[in-house]
Amino acid sequence: MASPRVFSQLSQPLQSAPVKGLGAHGLAQPRHLRARQRQTATQSTAAAGDTAPSKGFLGIEAFTWQKIIPLGAMFFCILFNYTILRDTKDVLVVTAPGSGAEIIPFLKTWVNLPMAIGFTVIYAKLANIVSTEALFYVCILPFVAFFGSFAFILYPMRDALHPTKFCEDLLVKWGARFGGPIAILRNWTFCLFYVMAELWGSVVVSLLFWGFANQITSVDEAKTFYPLFGLGANVALIFSGRAVKYFSEVRSRLPDGVDGWGYSLKGMMGMVVIGGFLITAIYWGLQRTVVPKVKAGQPKKKKQKMKLGMGESFKVLASKQYIRDLAMLVVAYGISINLVEVTWKSKIKAQFPNPNDYSSFMGDFSTATGAVTFTMMILSRWIFKKFGWGVAALITPTVLLITGILFFALVLGSGPLTPWLAGIGLTPLMAAVLVGAAQNVFSKSSKYSLFDPCKEMAYIPLDQETQLKGKAAIDVVCNPLGKSGGAFIQQIMIVSFGSLAASTPYLGVILLGIVLVWMSAAKSLNKQFTELQVQEMQAKLAESKASLPEQETFGATRKFKLTSTMNAEGFIETKYVPLDDAQKREELRSAVVDCRNRGLHQAAKWASEQLAGLPAAGLPSERRVGARGSGLSSAEEESDSLLLARTLFDAKEYRRAAAVLKDVVGRAALFLHLYSLYVAGERRKEDERKELAGPLGRADVRNGQLDELEMRLHEECVKMQGAMQPDGFLFYLYGCVLADRERKDEARKILLEACAAYPCNWSAWQALQGLSPPDVQTGMALPQHWMRDFFLASLCLDLQHNEEALGRLQKLQQAFPESDWVMNQAATAQYNLRNFDEAQALFEELRRRDPDRLEGMDTYSNILYVKEQYVELSHLAHRAAVSEKYRPETCCIIGNYYSLRGHHEKAVTYFRRALRLNYRYLSAWTLMGHEYVEMKSPPAAIEAYRRAVDLNPRDYRAWYGLGQTYELLNMPNYALYYFRRATQLRPSDARMWCAMGQCHEHEQLGQIEAAIRCYHRAVDHNDREGIAVHKLAKLYKELADTDRAAQFYTFHLKRLDEEQSQGQDVAEALEFLATWNKDIGVYDEAEALTARLMDFGGPHRDAAKGLMREIRTARLAKLGATEILGM
């Protein structure tokens, strides 16, 4: 077992490579590898070119037009085909012999959905095998071939292919309730056409086209052109509708004896085939002209993750709320439109029983849909610009809900309207058909113009792996699943109530519930989409900050503040706006005086640091501070008793200070009186704890003043409810008392009042931080004050949201360029991200500014410890001891120094000294636990770690230390529990998952499948040390799954070769892969691997010789068999 001590200094690798490589449980890597990683960590990325892009037509780059125009043409051809196929499939299955609209629910559920799932599985496997371009051709060409063969082969042979007599007998035997399934069997070629036409919409439109468009367009291009380039494409609806109408009219002019439907079917499918070849040709051209330029202009991608199977992909996607909400939008649309559409189509068949009339009406319907969609496309850009993404996403469900209610109302209650309808020349049936058509027209037009662009924009911020498999899961499975869900509901209704008409009232109620769920998912997705846009914006700023004059490193003077706002189109924009520091400066100066007068020295110190961190404003340094909100305007207005009490408080004579102020009137006097009692009670509690249990023991001791303080503070806070100027300091003290009594919800509420009443009291924010839920943005109503930014930055750091913390600190540093607190927090965030060089540079800048500073220097000592910089750590410990010997930070630094030297007993001595100075000093508890592990004293280590998690349950290092210690004690069940707690706090840390995996592997548990799942999670979270990949290879080898084992051994060997490693792991991988390649007949690769294995001595060389003989024997045997067959 390696030292947990080393692991405690590190966090999740997210940016640069670590200086000291660690495995699970903190296993140190060889020194030559650590040196190579340190060199990698300091390398900078290549700068992007600074040539300004040339502007083309309408101020838009020519290269953008090269992408957008062909994409628009592709979309035109795809929708032209889709409209013809959609109208044709409905006519085929609804008007077929023995069929009707009731067939559609059964067809979508029992035929369409299984085929969609089957396609998705095949697509995912092909995506891991063939290139993206080849995958496009493999997907689209079978569609083109089928539609051509259907018109010229299958349809003319329908009578021979359809089991009509058999199905008529089944219908007599089983009854009309099973008419839908029987009709599917009876007209199976028509149903196959229906399913292929449905898949055209899911596969070609949603997956292939939009997936390709998302890959070659940026967010800026998408938000401009996604709503617009569909204008030209949706003209296809008008043209295709006219084409369907034309062929319907041609049938009526054909001579008798000619199959009119077969004639027009050949014409329409001929157009579909031509359109398919045009789509393929445009795609081929874009691959040759545009895609290479797009790839050349993209930043160098990180090493790709290992490909996952489709089942594993679904598990990953199901764990992401973003993908779940996006899937809910697609499923809800499918269910909703299907609930209305099938009922409407049953009315169409009743009105137009003749296929020609039915087809002609659907042609008019498609033309109307195209015209309305064209208009909506024009309006959509204005909608995005005026109201943003969230409102645009809500329009489609709103339209569908309103029009659906009108349609169902007319179907159910048309009786009273019959005379009026007769007066305008309509029957109730025809009125229902027209209202249903209007409902479908507006629903589909809003889908094409708003819903689809919103959905596709939501994919763009995602990574490529999630885009690829997310779209496959959502567009190909969820789309049919939504339609099949609506179909399944209708099947239940038909079987339960006997007919579609009888179930109509219930379908209306179900539609209302589905649309409400849809709207809820859209609102949730809007929030997440906005957050991703913020993150993307921050990433772009990080890449281009060298080119921005305002974007400098921490410590430089700022003249502008970076702000992020939502623009008119619903996207995040950044601006540099001038700061007005006068208000901040006045508030902070008042806070320094007010906090100092009340004995809140840490809050006063923090406010002073931020005051010094503001840029120079040319204001007089001796400016008189007013008494705004303090109750004290000047020393002359203070009573003699208050001056005495403050002096006694500073001298730590708390009870005397409280007694002096017992009868003094005034808010400041009241607070100092109660606060003195509180601090006196805390001091007495600490004394009793030491007397009863010692510095490392436990004792249930409480502050004896809490009861009296709670009663008095409650009375005062009740009096202040509704007051114009409530005393934020009294609220703060009341919140602390409630928190000490474990009434956290009440304490949180009161502390929020304190922060709102007096925002510049940093102590109140810190107390609130300890009680804040993880999702503080939605869990608490924080006051809208600039101090809120400091609080959120500090909380993100506490919750290990380090990248978000850095983003917030970057904004704060714009306003407080000289703030040591901001720089210290930024250095800590970089340390948590394992960016040790960046963190060290920031800490050294802090020391240059303030050589005697001790805040944060314990973290700096951790960095020096990890990097094994003995001399620098020695100098830091000496300077800290000279500055202030008896400070917890100093003791921690000296303890780190002795630990690095291997003097663990001395290290424990200094960590104990730190705890005697401040028993709540979290780092000392955790580090002392590590030292006890090194000293082979598990009970003492467990006690230290438990004290750490008692003080801060968010400290994942202490939970991890507990897991390690119990693993040392050979108690894997306990270790697994604590590792799981650490993983919950750091779910993106691969080492946590590796630790859990090793526990599951333990011989007492033997949970191999669980271990494999953990190692897969580690691989997914960038397992830099390669432990998870190696473990997976060995486990799959033990399970005799040689193909999967070979996959992971290959990945493992590639990583080892990149590190130029020549150890036992390399020999193991070479031997297995050579054997596996021999077994599958890949003899050239097997020989190459075996030749490498020859370089190793001992048993590996002997094994390599044996393998080489086997390979040559197998090769000769194969050659001999080939010669025999050739004879």
N, C-alpha and C positions, 0 to 999 in steps of 0.2 A: 504493500500500500504506500503510495507516494504521499507527499506532504499536502494536506488541504490548505496549508499556509500559503503556498504559491497560488493555488486557485483563487483564494479569497481576494487577491489583488486585481482580478480580471473580471470582465463582463463580456457580453455577446459581441463577436466580431461583426461589424457592419460596414466599416469603411476601409481603412488601411490595414495591412497585414500586421499581426502582432510582433512584438519584438522578441518575446519569449514564447515559443510554441508550447501549447499544453494539450494533453489529451484529457479524456474523461478522468475524473478524480485528480486532476492536476499533474499528470505525468509529464515530466519535463522532456523535451526533445534533445537530440544531440547538439553539441555546441556549434558545429559547423552549419547545422540547419538553422539554428537560432540566429547566427550571424547573417546568413543569406536572407532570412525573413526580415531582419532589421534593415538590411539594404533595400529590400522591396518596399518596406513601409515608408521609406523616405523618398522614393521615386515619385516624381510628379507626372501627371498625365500630359500628353501632347496638347499644345494649344491649338484651338480651332482657327481656321483661316479668317482673316478680317476683311476679306473682299466683300463689298456690299453687293447684294443681289441686284441684277438688272431688272428694271421694271418694263413690263410689256403693255399689252392692251388693257385699257381702263385702270392703269396703275397697278396691275397684278402681274407677277412674274411670269415670263413666258413659259418657264418650266412647269408652273402650276397649271397653265392652260393645257400643256401637253398631257397632264394627268387627267384633268377634269373633263375635257371634251370626249376622249375615248371612253371614260367611265360612264358619262351620260349616254353615249351610244350603246354601250353594253347594257345599261339598265333599260334603255328603250327596247332593245331586242328581247331581253329577258321578260319584261312585263308584257310585251306584245304576245309572246308565246304563252305566257301564263294566263292571260285573259282568254285567248282562244281555247286553251286546255280547260280552264275553269268552266266556261260556258258549255263546252262539249261534254265534259264528264258528267255534268248535272243532267243534261239531256239524255245521255246514254243510260244512266242507271235509274233515273226517275221515270222515264217513259218506256223502259224495257218491259217485255211481257212478264206479267206476274209480279211487277215491282211497283214502287211508289216512293214518296219521300221518307216513309218509315224505314227504308233500307239503309239510309245514310247513318243513323246512330250505330247500327250494328256494324256497318262497314268500317267506320272510323275506329271503333274500339277493337274489333277482332281481326281486322286485316291491316288497316293503315298503321296503327300503333306498333304492332310487332315488327312490321317491315321497317318502320322508322328506327326502332331500337336496334334491329339487326344491321341496318346501314351504319348507325353510329358506332357500333362495335367494330365493324370492318373499317370504317373511316379512321378510327383511333389507331388501329393496328397499322394501316397503310401510312398514316402520318409519321409513324416511327420508322418506316422502312424506305419510302420513296420521297423524292423531293417535293416541294410545294407545287412546282409547276406540273410535274407528272401527276400529282394527286388531283389537280384541277381537271386534267384531261380524262383521267380514269373515272372521275365522277360524272362528267357531263356527257361524254360520248355515248354511254349506254342509254341514256334518256333519249338522245336523238335517234339512235338506232331503233329503240322500241316504238316510238311514235310513228316512225316511217313504216315499220313492219306491221303495226296494228292496222293502219289504213289499207295497206295493199295485200296483207296476208290473213291476219286474224279475223278482221271483220267480215271479209267475203266468205270465210269458212265457219262463221258463227253457228250455223245450223248443225253442222257436223260436230262442232266442239262442245256445244251446250247440252247438258243432260236434261232436256225439257221434260220428257215423259217420266223419268225417275223422280224429278222434283215435284211434278204434279201429284204423283202418288203420295209423296211425303206430306204435301200440303193437305191432302184429304185425310191422311192418317193423324197428323199432329195438330191441325187446326190453324186458324188465321193468326193466332198469337205468335206463332213461329214463322210467319210469312217473311220477315226480314232476313233471318239466316238462310232460309230456303231460297229466297230470291238471289242471295249472294252466290250460292252454289249454281243456281240455274243460269245466271248470266255472268259466269266467272271471268270471261275475257273482258267484259265491260267493267267489272269491278277492278280488275287488274289495271285497266286504263285509268280508272278513277284514282287508284292509289298512286300510280306513277305521276299523274297530274298533280296530286296533293304534294308528293315529295318534291316535285319541281319547285314549288313555292318554298318549301323548307330548305332544300339542299342548294339549289342554284341561286335563288334570290337571297336568302338569309345567310347561308353558310359560305358559299363560294364567292358571290359578288361582294357582300358586305365585309367578309373576312379579308378579301383582297384589297378592297378600298381602304379599310382601316390600317392595313400594313403600309400603304404608300402615301397616305395623307396624314397631316398633322392635325392637332386639335384646332388650331387657328383656321386652317383650310376647311376642316369639317364643319365648324360652326357657321362658316360663310356659304359653303357650297352644298352641304348635305341637304338642306331644305330647297336649294335652288336648282341643282342639276337634275333633280327629279322632275322639274317642270317639263323638260324635253322628253323624259322617259314616260311621263304619264300622258303625254299626247298619244302614246301607244295604246292607251285604253280606248281613246276615241277611234283611232284607226282600226284596232282589232275589233271593236264593236261594230264598226261599219263593214268590216270583212265578214264577220259572222252574219250580219244582216244581209249582205250581198248573196252569200251562198244559200241562205234560207230562201231568198226570193228566186234564185236560179232553179231550185228544186221544183218550184211550181211551174216553170216554163219547160221542163224536160218532157219529152214524149212519153207516152204510156209504155210500161214495161221496163223502164229504166229505173234502177234503184237510186232515187234522188239523194237519200241520206248518204249512201255509200259514195256517190259522186262528190258531194260537197265535203265529205270527210277526207277524201283523198286530196282535195284542193287545200283544205285547212291544214292537214298534217304536212303537206308539201311545204307550206309557208313556215310551219314550225321547224321542219328540218333545215330549211334555208337559214332561218333565224339562229338555230343552234350552231351552224357552221360559222355564221358571222360573229357570234359571241366568242367562239374558240379562236377565230382569226384575230379579233381585237385583243384578246388576252395574250396571244402569242406575240403580237406586236409590242404590247406594253412590257412584256418580259424582256424584250430585246432592246428597247429604247429607254424606258423610264425606270424600271426596277434597278438596274445597275447604278444609275445616278443616285437613286434614293438610298441604296445601301452604302454608297461611297460617302454620302453626306451625313450618315448617322454616326453617333459616337461609338467607339469600340465597345462591343458588348462584353459583359462579364462571361465567365465560363458557364456554359449552359448546364442546367441541372440534368441529372440522369432522367431518361424518359421513363414515365410510369405507364402501367397498364390502364385500361379504361376504367376498370373497377376501382383502382386506387385513385384515379383522377376524380371519379364521382365522390369518393370519400373526402378528398381535399376540397372540392368545390362545395360540398354540402356543409362544410364547416365555416364557410364564409358568408356572413350576412349579406354582403354586397351581391354575391351571385344568387343567393336565395331570393332576395327582393327582385332582382332582374328576372329570375325564372318565374316568380309570381306574376309579374306583369304579363309575360307571354302566356302563361297558363290561364290567367283570368280573362285575357282577351279571347283566347280560343273558346273557353267555356261560354262566355257571354254571347259572342257572335253566333255560336252554334245553337244556343237555346232559342234565339230569334229566327235564325236563318232556316232551320229545318221546318219550323212551323210555317214560315213564309213560303217555302218551296212546295209544301203540301197544298197551299192555297193556289199557287201558280198552276200546278198540275190539274187541280179541279177546274180552273178557269181555261187553261189551254191544254187539253188532253192530246192534241195532235203534236208530234215532235217538231214539225216545221214551225207551227205557231209558237211553241215553247222556245225554240232556238231563236226565232225572230225577236221575241220579247227580251230574251237574255242579251241579244245584240244591242237592243236599245238601252237596256240597263247598263251594259258596259260603256256605251258611249256617254251616257249621263254621268256615270262614275268618273270617267276620264275628264269630262268638262268641269265637274265640281272639284275634282282633285287638282286640276290645273289652277283653278281659282284659289283653292286652299294653299297650294304651294306658294303662290304669290303672297298670300297673307301670312304664311308660316314664318317667313323671315322677320316680318314686323312683329309677330307674336314673340319670337325668340328675343328680339331686340328690346321689346317693350317690357315683357314680363319674365323672361328668363326660362331656364330649362325646366324648373319645377312646375310652373303653370302650364307650359306646353305639354308636359307629361300627363297632366290631369284633364286636359281637354277631351281626349278620346273617351275615357270612361264616363265623363259627364255627358257627352253627346250620345253615347250608346244608352246610358240610363234614361235620359229624357225621351229619346225617340222610341226606345223599347217600351216604355210605359204607354206612350201613345198607341203603339201597335197593338199591344195586348189589350188595352182598353177598347179599341175598335173591334178586335176579334171577339171579345167577351160581351160587349154591350152595344152591338150594332143595331139591335131591335128598334129602339126609339128613333134611330137615325134613318131607318129605311125610307119613310116618305120623303124626307129631305134629299136623300141620295137619289131617289127616283126622279126628283125634280131636276137634277143636274145630269141625268142620264147615266147613273151608275147603280150597279147592284151592290149589296153589302160585300159580296165576295170580291168583286173587282175593286171596291174601295180598299179592302184589306190588302189585296195584291199591290195596289199603288202606294199605300202607306208603308207597307213592308219594304217595297222597293226604295222609297225615300229614306227609310231607316237604314237600309243596307248601304245606300249611296253615301249618306253622310258619315256613317260609321267607317266605311272603307276609305273614304277620302281623308278623314281625319287620321286614320291609321297610316296611310301612305305619306301624308304630308307632315305629320307631327309625331305619331307614335313610333314609326320606324326610325326616323332620324334621331329621336331621343334615345331609343334603345341602342342604336349603333354608336352614338356619341358616348354612351355609358361604358362601352368596351374599350375606348381608346386609352384611358389612363392605366389600364391593367397591363401586366407584363405579358410577354408573348405566349408563354405556356398557358396562362389562364385564358388569354384571348382564344387560342386555338381550341383547347378542349372545353373551355366554357361555352364557346359558340356551338361546338358540336353537341354538347349536352343540352343547351337551352334551345337552340334554333331547330335542331333536328329531332330531339326527343320531346322537349317541353311544348313545342308548337303542336305536334300531333297529340301529345298528352292532354293539352287544353281542349282540343276539339274532341278527343275521345272521352274526356271527362264530361263535357256537355252531352256527348252521345250516350255515355253510360247512364247519366241522369235520365235522359229521355227513354232509354230502354227500360229502366225501372218503372217509369211512369206508364209506358205503353203496356208492359206486362201487368202492372198493378191495376190500371184503370181501363184497359182494353183498347184504347186508341189514343192517338196523339191529341186529338181535339179535346178529349175528356180531361187530359192532364194539363191543359194550357194554363188554368189559374195558378197551379202550383209552380209552374215554370217561371211565371212572373215574379213570384216571391223569391225564388232561388236566385233569379237574375239580380234582384236588389241586393241580396247578401254578397254575391260574388263581386259586384262592382264596388261595394264599400270596402271589401278587403283589398281590391285592386288599388283604390285611392290611397289606402293606408300604406301599402308597399311603395307606391310612387313617392309619397312624402318622405318615407325612410330613405329611399334610394337617392332622393334629391340632396339630403343632408350629407350622405356618404360621398356622392359624386363631387359636391363642393369641396369636401375635405381633401379628396384625392387631387382636385385641381390646385388646391393650396400647396400640397406636397410637391406636385409637379412643378409649380411655379418656384418653390424654394429650391428644388434641385437644379432648375435652369439658372437661377440666380447664382447658385454655388459654382456652377460650371463657368459662368460668364462674369464672375465678380471682378476678375482682373481687368476687364474692359470697361467697368463702370467706375467713374471717379469717386462715387460716394461709397462703393463697397470696398472698404479697407479692412485690415485685420484688427482684432481687438486691441484697443489701446490708442488708436488714431483718433484725432479730433473729427467730429461729425458736424456738418452744417445742415444736413437734411435728415429727415426721418423716413424710413421705408414703411409704407403702409400697403395693406392688401385689402381690396374692396371688390364687391360684386358689380360687374358692369351691367349695362342695359340688356345684354344678351344672355345674362345668367352665368358668365364666366369670370374667373378671378383675374383682376388686373393689379399691377403694382404701380405705386406712385412715390415720388420723392417730394415731400412737402416740407416747408420751413417749420421749425419748431418755435413755439412760444414758451420759453422756459420761465417766464416771470411768475406764473401761477404756481408751478411746481416748486420753484425756489422759495416762495413765500410759505407755502404749505409745509415744506420740509423744515424751514427755520422755526415755524411755530411748533412743529412736532418735536424738534429737539428740546425746546424749552418746556413744553407741556409734559413730555415723557420724563425728562430729567427731574422736574418738580414733583412728579408722582413716584419717583423711585424706580421707574422702568428704564434702567440704565442701558440694557441691551437694545431696546427699541430706540432710545435716544442715540446710541452709538450707530446703529444701522442708518437712521435718518441723516446723521451727520456725514456718514460715508457717501450716501447718495447725493447729498447736497454738494459735497466736494467733487462728485462725479459729473455734475452738470457742467456744460461748457461755460467758459468765462463770458459774462454778459455786460461787463462794464458797470455793474452796480456797486455802490459803496459797501465795503465789507462790514462796516459798523452800523448798518441800517438797523433801526430799532424794530424789534419784532412785536407785532400786535398781540392782543390777547384773544384772537378769534378762537372761540370754542374751548379755551383753556381755563377760564375762571380767574386768571392771573394776568394783569396788565403790566405790572412793574413791581419791583421790590418794595417800593413805598406803600403799595396797597396791600401787601401781605402782613398778616398778623405776626406778632412776636412768637406766638405758640407754633405757628406753622413753620417759621424759620428754625425753631429749636427742634421740632419733630423731624424736619428734613435732615438736620445735622445728625441727630441720633440715628436715623435710618441709615445714613451713609456710613456711620460708625458701627453698623450691624447690631445696634441695641434696639431690636424691633419692638419688644414689649413696652419699653419706656416711650418709644415714639408713639405707639398706639395710645398709651395712657395720656400723653400730653394733649392729643387731639380728641379726647373723648367727648368734650362738650363744645368743640369749635365748629362754627357754622361755615358752610361753603362746600362746593362739590370737590374741589381739590383736597381740602382737609378731610372730607368724608372718605374719599378714595384712599388717601394715604393712611388713614386710621385703619380701615378694613384690610388694606393690603399689608400693613405691618402685622396685623393679627395673622393673616394667611401665611406670610413668610416665617413668622415665629412658630406657627404650627408645623410648617414643613421642616424647619430646623430641628424641632423637638422630635418629629417623626424619624428623621435620619439618625439622631442620637440613639433613640430607642431601638432602631433597627440594628445598629452596630452593637449595642449592648446585648441584644437577644440572639443575634445570629452571626455576627462577624461580617467582614467585607464580602465573603463569597457565599454566605448562607442566605436562607430565605426566612422571612418573618412577616407575618400579617400585621403590619402596623399602619395606622391611619392618622391623618391630621385631626387632632382633637378640636380644632376650631371650625371644622366644616359645618356642623349643625347650626351654630350661631351665625356664621357668615351666610349660609344659605337663606336663613330666615330674614335677616336684615337686607340682604341684596335683593331678595324677591320683593320685599315691600318697596324698596327704592325703584326697582325696574317697573313695577306695576304703576307707580306714580308717574313714571316717565312715558308710559304708553300714550302715544298721540301728541307728545310734547313737540314744540317747534325745534328745540335744540336738545335732544336726548344726550346723556353723558355716555359716550362710547367707552370710556374707561371703566365705568361701573358695569356695563354690559360685559366687557372683557373679563373682569374679575368674576362675575357671576358665571360666565361660561366655563372658566377654569374650575370653579368649585363643582359645578355639575359634572364636568368631565372626570374629576377625581372621584366622584360618587358613581361613576360608570353609567350615568344617564346621558348617553352619547347623543341621542337624537335631540333631546332638549338643549344640550350644550351646543350642538351645531347650530341650532336655530338662534340661540342667544348670541353666539359669536358672529353670526352673519349680521345681526343687529349692531354689534360692536363695530364691525368693519364698515358698515354703512354709515354709522353715526360719526366715526372718526377714522377715516381710511388710512391715515398715515401712521397708525399704531402698528408697527410690524409684529409686535408680540401677539396681537390678536390674530393676525393672518397666520402666524406660525402655529398657534393653538388650533385654529381652524384646519390647518393642513393635516394635523394628526387625526382628525375626525372625518376627513373628506372621503367620499366614495370614489372608486376608480374612475367612473364616468362623471366627473365633476361638472362638465359642461351642461349635462342634462339633469344631474342630480341635485344641483343647488342653484339658487338665483343669486349670483354674485353681484355686488354693487358695480355699476358702470363707472369706474374710476380708474385712473391710470395706474394705481397701485395693484389693480387686478392683474395686470400683465406680470408684475413681479411675483405675485402669488402663484399664477399658473405655471410660470417657468420653474419655480421652486418645487411645486407639486409634481410636475412632469419628471423632474430629476428624482424625486422621492419614489415615484412609481416606476422608475427605470424606463420611462419613455424618453430616451436620451436624445434621439434625433429631433423630436418635437421640442424638447427643452432647448436645444441649440438654436432652433429656428426662432423661438420666442426671445432667447437671450440676444440673438443678433439684432432683433428689433429694438430691444431695450438698450443695447449698446449704441444704437444710433442716437438715442435721446440722452444717455448718460455715458459719454465716451470715456470719462476718466474714473468710472466706478470700479473700485477694486472688488466689490461684491459680485458684480456681473462677470468680471474676468475670472474670479475664483470659481463661480458656478460653471462657466464655460469650460474651464480646465477640468473640473470634476466630470462634466458630461463627456468630454473627450477621453478621459481616463476610463469611464464606464464603457465607452465604445471601443476600448483597446487601442485607441490612437495615442500611444504613449509619447511619441515624439512631439506631437502637437500639444498634448497636455503638459509635458515637461517645459516646452517653450513658454507657455502661458504662465506656469508657476514661477519660472525663472524671471519673467517680466514682473510678476508681482513682487518677488524678492528684491528686484532692482529698484522698484518704486518704494518699497517699505522693507528694508532688510530685517527689521525686528518683528515682522508680522508672523503670527503663529496660526491664525485661522486658516484652515485648509492645508497647512504644511504637513499634517499627518498623512493626508492623501498623497502629497508630493513624495513623502518618504516611502509610501507603498510603490510608487513608480520606480524610484531608485532601487528599491528592494527587488522588484521584478526584473529590472534591467541589470541587476548585480553590479551596481556602480558603488563600490565600497567607499572610495575616497569622497565622492560627492555626498553620500549619506553620512559619513563621519563628519564632514564640515557642517552639514545641516544640523546634526545632533549637537555639535559643539556650540553653534550660534544660538540654537534654541535654549540650551542650558544657560548660556550667558545672558540671554534676553530675559527669560523668566523660567527659572528652574522648576518651580512647583506649579506647573500648568499641565492639565491632562494631555494636551497636544505634545508638550515637550516629552513627557514620560512615554507616550506612544512612539515618538520618533526614536528615542533612545532604545526602547524595546525592539523596534524594527532593526536597529543597527546590531544589537546583540544577537537577534535571531539570525540575521544574515551571516554573522560570524560563527553560528552554530552553538552559541552559549544560551541554550534555551532556559536554564534556570534563572539567569540574570534577566532575560527577556520577560519571564513571568513576574519577576520582582517589580519591574517597572510598569508592567500592565496593572499589577495590583495597586501600585502607587497611584496610577491614573484613576483607578476606580475609587480609591479612598478620597481623592480630590473631587470626583464627580461619579457617583455610582450609576448615573444614567448615561455614561459615556459609552455608546454602543460599540464603537470600533474596538475598544479595549476588551470588552467581553468576547467578541468574535475572535480577535487575534490571540487572546489568551487560550481560547479553546483550541486553536491550531497548535499552539505551543504544547499543550497537554497531550495532543495526539502525537507530536514528535517525541514527547517524553514517555510514550506508552502508558499513559494514565487516562484510559477511556472514561471512568466515572467523573473525574474532574472536568474533562473536556465536555461531557454531556451537560453537566451543571452549568458551565460557562455559556454554552450554546443556548441552553434553555432560558437563561437570564436575558440573552440577546433577543430572542424571539418574543419574550415577554415585554421587553421595552419597545420593540418595533416588529410586529408580525410581518412587515413588508421586506424584512432583510433576508433575501434569498440565500446569502452566503451562510448565515447561521443555520437555516434549514438544511442546506447542502452539507454543512459540517456535521450536523446530527446524523444525516444519512450515512456519511462516510464512517463515522464512529461506530454506528451499529453494524455496518458492514464489516468493520474490523472485529467486532464481537461475534461475527458469524450469525447474525440475526437478520436475515434478509427481509422478513416481513416488516419489521420496524424500519429498516433502512429504506424499503420501497415507499412506505408512507411519507417519510420525510423528503425523499427525492421527489415524490409527486407534488408535495407542497412547494418545493423550490421550482419545479417545472411550471406550476400554475402562476408563479410570480415572473418567471422568465421563459415563456413558451417558445420564444424564438432563439433560445440558447441551445445549440446542438449538444453541448456537453451534459446538460441536464437530461436530455433524452438518452444519451449514451449511458449515463449512470443508471437510469431506470432499466434500460435494456440489460445491463450486466446483472442487475438484481433479479430480473425475470429469468435470466439464464442460470442462476444459482442452483446447485444440485438439490437444495431443499424445496425449491419451487418448480423448476423444470418447465417453465412456461415459455416454450420456444416461440410459439406464434406471437405472444405478447411482446417478446423481445424483438422479434422481427419488425413488428409494427413500430416499436420505439426507434429502432435503428433507421427505419424508413423516414420517420419524422426528423431524425437528426440529419439525414442526407438532404431532406427538403429544406432544412434551415442552415445550409452551408457548413457542413462538418469539415472544417479546414484541416484538422489533424488526420482525417481519413480513417478514424477508428470505426465509425459506423459502417463504412463501405467494406472494410476488412472483416468486420464481424458478420455482416450479411453474407459475404462470400463463404465464410466458414460454416455458417448455419445452414445455408442452402446446400452446401457440400454434404453436411451431416444428414440432411433430409433427402439426399440422393436426387435433388433437383439440379442436375448438372448444368442445364441451360442457364438457369438464373444464377447459379454460382459462377459460371463462366462470364456472365455479363458483369458481375460485380468484381471478379478478379481482374478482368480487363480494365475496368475503371480504376481499380486500386493500383495495378501495375503502371498505368499511365501517370498517375499522380507520383508514384515512387520514381519513375524515370525523370519526371520534371524536376524532382528534388535531387536527382543524381544519387539516389540511395543505392547501396549494394549489400543490404543486410539480409537477415533470414527471411523477412517478408517477401523480398524480391524472388528469392529461390523458391519459396512456397508457391507464389503466383505462377512463376514460369513452369514449374513441374505440373501443376494442375492444368494450366492452359495448353501445354504441350500434349498432355494425355487426352484432354477433351478434343482438341483438334485432330489428333490421330483417330480417335473413336468415330468422329463424324466424317472422316475421309478428307480433311483439309491438310494434306501431307506437307505441302510447302511451308505453311505457317507453323505446323508442328515441328518441322526440322529447324526452322529459324529460332523458335523458342528453345528447343533442345540445345542448339549450338550455344545460345546464351547461358543455358544452365551448366554447360561444360566448364564455364569459367569459375564456377564455385567448386571448392574442394570437398573432400570427405564423402559422406553418403550421397550428397547431391550429385557429385560427378558420376558416382556409380549408377545412380538412378537415371542420369542422362544417357549413359552408355546403353543401358538396357532399353530405354525409350527409343534411341536411335536405331537399334537393331529391330525393334518391333515395327517402327515406321517403315524401314526399308523392306522388311518381310511383307508388310501389308501392301506396300506399293508394288512389289513384284507380283504378289497374288492378284492384285487388281489388273496389272498389265497382262498377266497370263490369261485371266478370264476374258479380257477384251479381245485378245488374239483368237481365243477359241470361238467367241461369238462372231468374230469377223470371218472365220473360216466357214 
